[in-house]
Amino acid sequence: MQIMDLARSEGYQSEAMLYLATYTFLLRVPSEALPMVCGGRGVIHGQHSVLFLGINCIYLKLATRKNRPAGSLLKRSCWCAKCAATCPVHVLGKYLDEFAIGNRLFAGFSPGLVLSRLRRRLGQLGVADASSYRAHDFRRGHAQDLRESGASLKEILTAG
């Protein structure tokens, strides 16, 4: 993703990882991505959004979701064969190594900051109507990508 490369070139690795996590897991930025904590190899009780590694997969445990009050456990496998630069297991997994269990992955970010930087970067990349994009578009974009690759509605709904 060009936007991840741009964030990294500006020295914002954590923002690039926020974009990747949001896209990968079809997340809502304010309520699901920003509170995310490192879970090591397990879930941390009392946390809303916990990211942790398994064997050749990465998991996100959400305590609640908009339409699932009991929460969700989302699993993503390695997709290096498709795109090593955005593989959630190897790229997000490596990012997790920088954090102690229980630490927030995106501390210091607010929804407004994420949105303003996203729009600025999209403008730099020459995206038309960059000011009309929202952080929710990562979620929508991945759902659209899944649809275009032939995923069924059930697979799309299960993914996010």
Disulfide bonds with the S-S distance in Angstrom:
none
